Amino acid sequence: MSILHQSPRFRRAWLPLGTAVVASIALLLVSPALSDLQAALAREDAARSGVGLAYWFGWYGGVSPGSYSLIVPSLSTLIGSLPLLCAATIGIAALAYPLSRSAAHPTMLAWAIAGAAVLNMMSGRVAFAVAAAITLAGVVLIQRRMLVVGAAVLVLGGCASALAPAFIGLAVVPFVVRSLHDGGRLVWHHTGVPAADPPVVSRPDPALWALLIGSGIGVLVPFALFGAPGSQVFPATTLFWCVLIGVGAWIALRPERGGPGAGAPDGDVDSAANVVRETAVWIAPLALAVALALFLIPTGIGSNLSRFFCFVLPCLVLYFSRRPVRFLAIALAPALVYSVFVATADQIAAADVDDPEISYAPLVEQLERIPGMANHRVELVDAGTHAGSHMVAKTVKLARGWENQSDARYNPIFYETDALTAGSYRLWLSDNAVAYVVVSAAPMRQMKAEAELIGSGLPYLRRTWSNDDWTLYRVAEPTAIVPEPLRLVEESPSQMVIEVPAAASYQIRIRPNRYLTARDAADATITACVSATVDGWTEIRAPAPGRYVLAGDFSWRGVLSGEAAQCPES
């Protein structure tokens, strides 16, 4: 075969991948302070400091890094969060060709997959990129009838981020329902078989079940290990775009009257193809119903569902729909507009911080000079990229951080209408053992109300230092994380050593957790009972005086208990 005959296929296979490679190299060279990337960098630093999946003292009074991702923090320690993000993006683009071979519009689909990967990369979503790359590899394996291995890879994708297999499951549900309704005769497409012309068989196709079961377990594993996260905000504007994209996708997936295969007799190839396309139509209404439910009922997914509408649903349309290219371009335009807008906004926010290492350095230097900070936290009213959740967290423990679900769960005064007042803020600072408050000269939109309250003049805050970027306030009479008569002996991101003067119960201002343990420093077989208090902190019941090491201990007891253990009545 001549090069001329090979060139169209060559371009289809490699141009989208080449574009993703160029975009990834450019991002590596520029290395912008992308907002979501800062969360990954902070967890990377925590993992390098010995923090495992179970417990990290650096954010929100103590959180489980595994609830974010079971494998990404460890992977990022090998090559770095940004290189990992770029590698995952290239991996997704590389998978576009085998994924698109059976599509109704293979060239457009390859570009859509690569474009979605690049746009996600521009927002800095490391865990989702890694999960998407792994999950799509699982789909390719299942296409090639490697069902058990493919399902296992889907589960591994859930260990990176449960969102990716959840999106696969959402897309597969209509096909499974139709298969059950038709006696299991709906066929998922084999590699190399056009999506519009699947073969007719008289037996159930296990590929559907491999996709559903693999994605289901991929979602279940993180939930079983770490429970449901706090709620994620789902703004009405995000719902609007989801509805707009979903309606366009629904129209695009509806078969054209009199189009290819319409009116074909039952039992032939065209009839089977029509069944597949008719089933695919239900993906969009199902996704819209899920979006409405998540908008009305707070969950940990919330606005993250928009990624399904921006990135996944357009690809499914290009896979199944036989509509003309121009028609699809119009129907899918809202998805492109919104996803480009989000990625561009993230780039603009990153550009607003000229050099975050320099702008944060004077603040970090001031915090390092303050004695006694090990037993207190800092409230950081950060700049637009949330870079402080990574850079400042290297030096001090933050009262908050960069994890929306935990923030909504532990700090409702920043989310409930009219809850943030001078009085409630004072109580919150005391409750969270905050000794210093730092306010950016250009606070992010979500924190402007807090910055304005502080700027109005609060009697319990005294300004101690400022420059062009930051203002540092000291909190009057701050509460300690480890109160007297206990003594904080040693602390790190992964553990805390306290000295207990007598056998008794003590409250410490760290968050309870199913994996949090307190073991005698001299004899690890001696443990103190750790339980949750009514106000959301931790009580330690020590059996004897001594030094106890508080740390996360990933155990089957913690997995099975599902929550912080309750101490038996004495």
N, C-alpha and C positions, 0 to 999 in steps of 0.2 A: 504494500500500500504506500502511495507516495506521501510526501510531507504535506502536500496541498490537501489531500483527503484527511490527513490526521489533524491538521491545524484547528478546525472548529472544536473538535473534542479536546484537543490540548488546551485551548483557551478556556473552555468550560471547566476543565479540571484544575487549572493552575492559576488563572488570573485572579479569582476571588482569594485563593490562598496567598498569592503574591501580594495582593493589596493588604491583607491582614498582617503579613510579615513586615511590610514597609511601615504600616501604622504602629505596630508593636515596637519596632526599632526606634521610631520617632518618639514614642512615649517614653521609652527607656532613656533616650538621650536628653529629653526635656525634663523628665522626672517631676511633673507638677504635683502640688500638694492637694491631690484629689480627696474630697471629703470622706467617701467610704473607704478609701485606701488607708486613712489614718487609723481606723478601727483595726484593720488587719495588721498594720505596723505595730500598734500597741500590743496586740495579742502575740505577735511575733516576738517582741521584746520580752513579754511575760514568759513565753515558752523558752527563750534563751536563758531566762533567770531561774529555770527549774520548775516553772508552773506547769502542772499537768492538766488533765481534763477536769479534775474534780473541783478545785477551789483556787481563786485568785483574789488577793486582798486589795488589789490596786484600784478597783472601780466599785462604786455603789455599796460600799461597806462589805463587799465580798460577793463574787459571782462565780458560776461554773463556766469556764471557757468552752467546755464541751457542748453547751447549749447553743453556741454559735457554730461550731464545727468540730467534729471529732478528729479530723486529720489535717485540716489546712494549717493551723498554727505550727504543727510539727513539720509539715512540708515546707513552710515558709522559712524555717530556720536553716534549711539546706541550701536554698538559693536566694532567699529574700522574697518579700511579698510582691514587689513590683515585677521582678523577673518571672515569678510564678504566675502572676496575672497575665503577663504577655505570652508565656508558654501555653497557658490554658486557652488563650484566645487563638493562637496559631493552631492548637490541637482541634478546636471546634471548626475552624475554617478548613482544616485538612479533612475532616469527616464530612464536609459538605458534599464532596463528590460522590462517595458511595451512598450517602443518604438521598441524594437527588436523582440517582440513576433511574429509579422507578417512578419518578414524579411526572405529573401532567405537564409541568413547565420546569424541566430540569435546570436550565441555565439560570432562570430567574430565582429558583429556589437556592441554588448554590450561592448566588450573590446575596440573597436574603439572609442565609445562615451566617455567612462571613460578615455581612454588615451588622447583624444583631450582635455578633461577638465583639466587633470593634466598638460599637456604641456602648455596650456593657463595660468594656475595658476603659472607655473614656470616663465612665463614672466611678471607676476604681473598685468594682465589686469582685473581690478576689474569690471568696468562697463560692459564690454563685457561678463564676467562670469555671472554676475547677470542677464543681459538681456537674455543670452542663457538659463539659468535655467528657467526663467519665460516663455520664448517663447516655450521651449520644453514642459513645462507643458501645455501650450495652445494647442500644437499639440496633446498631449495625450488626452486632453478633446475632441478635435474635432474627433479623432479616435473613441472615445466612444460616438459619436453623440451628445455631449453637445456643439452644434455649436455656439450658441450666447455667452455662457460663455467662450468657447475656443477662439473665435475671440476677445472678450474683453481682455482676458489674453495676446493675441498677441499684442494688443495695449499697454497694461501695459509694456510688454517687450520693446517696442519701447521707452517708457519713461525712461527706464534704458539705452539703447543704440539702436539707429535706425539700426545699422548694423545687429543685430540678426533677426528681422522680415524681413529686406531687403533680407537676405540670404534665408529665407523661401519662400518669394515671387519669388525669382529667380528660385528656384527649382520647384515651382508650375506652373509657366507660361506655360511650354510646355504641361502640362496636361490640363490646361484651354483652350489653343488653340485647342488641339485635341478634347476636349469635345465639343467646339463650332462647330468644323468642322464636327463632327459625330452626331450633333443634341443633344448634352448633355448626351450621353449615356456612357461616360467613368466614371468609378467608382473609387473613392478614397477608400482605404482599410479600412474595418471595423476592430475593435479590435478582435483578435483571428482568422481572416481570413488570410490564407497565402498570401503573397504579389504576388506570382506567380499564384494564383487561385482565383481571385475576382469573385463574383457572377455576372451573367449577368442580367441587369435590363433594363427596357424600359423607365425610367424616369431620369431626370438630378439628379446628386448627389450634394446636396448643400454643402457637406463638402469641395469640391474644392473651392467654392466661399467663404466659411467661412475662409479658409486659405488665399486666395488671398486678400479679403477685410480686414481681421484683420491685416495682415502684411502690406498692403498698408496704412491703417490708422496709424499703428504703426510708419511708416516712415514719414507720412505727419504731424503728430502732432508736433514733434520737429522742423521740417522745418518751419511750419506755425508760431510757437512761436518765433523762433530765427533765421530763415533764413538759407541760405546756408553758411557753414563755408568757410574759405580760402582753398586754394588748398593743398593737401597732396602729397608729393613727391612719385613718382612711378618709382624706379630705373629699369634699363634694366635687371639687374640680377634677380630682383623679378619677372619681366615679364617672363624671361626665365624659372624659376621654375614653374610659373603658367601654362605656355604652356606645359611643360614636364608632369606635374601632370594631366592637362586637357586631353592631348592626351592619356595617360595611362588609365584614367577613361573612355574616349570615347571607347577605344578598349574593356575595361572590360564590358561596358554596352551593347555592340553590341551582339545580340543573336548568339549563336554558331550554325553553320550550322548543321542541323540534330540533334540538341539538343532537350531537353525536350519541347514538345509542338509544335515543328516545323512541318509545313505542316498539322496542324489539320484543320478540316473543319470549315467553318464560322458558327458562332452562338453557338458553344459549349464552355465549360469552358476554354479549352486550347486556343481557338482562342481569347477569351477575355483577357487571361493572356498575350498572345503575343502582343496584342494592348498596354497593360500597359508597357511591356518591350520595345517595339518599341518606345513608347513615351518617356520613361526615357532616351533613347539614346541621345535625343536632349538636355538634361541638360548640358552635357559637352561642345558641340559646342556653345550653348548660353552663357555659362560662359566665354568661350574663346573670343567670340565676345565682351562681356562686358569688359573683361580685356584689350583687344586691344584698345577699345574706351577710357577707363579711362587712359591708358598709353599715348594716343595721345592728349586727352582733359583734362587739369587740373581740378580736382574736389576735394571736401573735402574727398572723399573716398580714392582715390589713392591706395597706397600699402596696405591699410587695406583689400582690396579685397582678398589678399593672404590667409586670414583666411578661406575664403570660400573654396579655393582649398586645403588647408592643413587639415582643420577640418571637413567641411561639405560634400564636394564632395566624399571623401572616404567612408563616412557613407552611402551616397546615393547609391554608387556602391554596397556595402554589403547588402543594403536593397533590391535592385532590381535585381542584376545580379545573374544568376544561373551558372556562370562559376565555374570551380573547384577551390578549395581553393588555391592550389599552383599557379595557373594562376593569381588569384586576388592578391596574395602576391607579385608577380613580378610586376604586373601592378600598384599597389599602393605603391610600394617601394619609388618612388621619394617623395611622400607626407610625408611618415614617415621620410625619411632622412632630408628633409628640415625643417620640424617642430621640429625635435629633435635638429637639428643644431641651429635653432633660440633660442630655450629654453636653450640649453647648453651655447650659447654665452651670454645670459642674466645672467646666473648663474656665468659665469667666470667674467663678468664685475662687478657683485655684490661682488664676492670674492676678487677683486682687492682693494676694500675699506675695510680695516681690521675692523675698527670701526668708522663708519661715525659720530656718536655722538661726539667722541673725536676729529676727524680730523677737523670737522666744528666748534667745540666749540671755539678755539682761534680766528678764523675769526669773528664769531658772537660777541665775546667779544669786539673786536676792533671796529666793526661797531656800537655797542651800545654806545661807548664812544664819537662818533662824534656828535657834536651839529648840529642842523638844518637839520637832515636827513629826517624829516617828509615832507619837501617840495622838496625833490629830490629823484632820483632813483639810483639804483646800477645795473651796468651791470656785470653779473656773467658769466665768462668763466669757466664752471663747469667741474667737474671730470666725469668719465665714467658712473655713474649711475644716473646723474641728481638729486642727493639727495639734492643739494643746493636749488633747486626749492621748496623744502618743508622746509628744515631747516633754510636757510637764509631768506626765505620769511616770517618767523614768526617775524623777527626783522625789516626788511626794505621792501620797495616796489621795485620789480625787473623790469628792463626795458623790460626783456623778460620773460622767465618762461619755462614751459614744455607743450607746446601745438603747435604741428607742423603747424596746419592750421592757427592759429593766427600769428605765427612767419612768415610764408610765406606771409601772407596778409599785415602785418604792417612793416616788415623788409626785403624788397626784396634785399638789398645790400648784404645779406649773402647767397643769392641763385642765383643771376644773375652772369654770367661769367664776371670776371674782374671788377665787381662793387665795390668791397671792396678795397679801397685805403686809404692812410693817410688823404687825403682831404675829401673823402666821409664819412669816419669814424668820423672825427671831426664834420661834419655837423649832422651826425646821433646822436652822443652823446648830442649835443646841442639841437637838436629837441626833444629828449626824456627826457630832464631834468636830465641827468645822471651826478652825482657829483663824483662818485667813480667807478672804474673798478677793479674787482677782477679776477685774473687769477690763475687757478689750475696749479700745477707743472706737472700734467699728464692730460691735457685737453682731453675731448672726441673728437672723430674723426671729428664730424661735426663742431667743434669750433677750430680746430687746425690752420686754416688759420688766424682767428682773433687773436689767441694767438701769432702766429709768427709775425703778423704785430705789435702787441703791444711790443713784445720782440725786434723788430728791433730798437726801440727807437723813440718815438713820442714826439715832443716838448711840446705838450699840456697835457701830462701825467707825473706826478711826483710821484715816488715811495715813499710811506710813511711808509710801514710796510711789513714784509715778514717773513715766517718761512719755514719749509720743504715742506709744502703743498700748501701755498698760497702766492701771492704777491698782495698787495693793492696799487692802484694808485689813486691819486687825479686829477680830471679834472680841468684844468685852467678855471676860470670864468664860472662856470656851470650855466645853465639856470634853473629857478625855475618852479615848476609845477604851482603854483599860483603866478603870478608876481605882482609886485607893480603897481598901488596903492592898489590892493587887499591885504588882510591879511589872512593867514591861521590860524584859531583860534583853530581848533581841527580836528583830523583825526583818522580813524580806517579802518580796512579792508572793512567795510560795508558803511561808509559814510565820508563826508568831510564837515566841517563847515568853510565858508569863510565870511569875513566882507567886504561889498561893500560900498565905501565912497559916491557914488552918483548914481543917476539913469543914466545908460549908458550901453554900450555893452563892454564886456571884454572877452578876450581869455584865456582859461585855458588848460594846456597840459594834459588833460584826454581824452580818446577816446569817441566819440559820440555813443549814444546807444538809441534805441527806448524806453527803459524803464528808462532812466536817467532823473531825475527831480531835480529842485532847488526850495525849499519851504522856505518861511520866517520862521526863527527859533521861532519867537514870535507869528506869526499868520499863520498857515499852509494853510489857504485859499488863501494867497498871494503867487504867484509863479513867478519866473523869467522864461523867454522863453529860452529854451536850444536847440541849433541847431549845425550842423556840419559846420566846416570851410572848405575852399577849400584844405587846407593842412592836413586834417584828424584829427583835434583836435576839441575842443568844445568851442562854443561861448555862453556866458550867457548875456542875455539882462534883466537887473534888472529894475523893474518899480519904485523902490525907494531905498534909502540907507538902510542898515541894515545887519543883519546876515542871510545867506541862507545856508540851509542844502542840500548838494548834495548827492543823494542816488538813488538806484534802486527802482522803484515803478512798480511792476508787475500789469499791467492794460490792459483792453480791448482796450483802445486807442493805447497803444503800440503794441498790437497784430495786430490790424487792420491797423495801419499806415505802418508797415513793415520796417521802418527806422527812424532815428532820425528826429523829426519834424522840419520844417522850420519856422522860426519866420516871422510873417507878416511884410510887409514894414511899417516903421513908418512914 
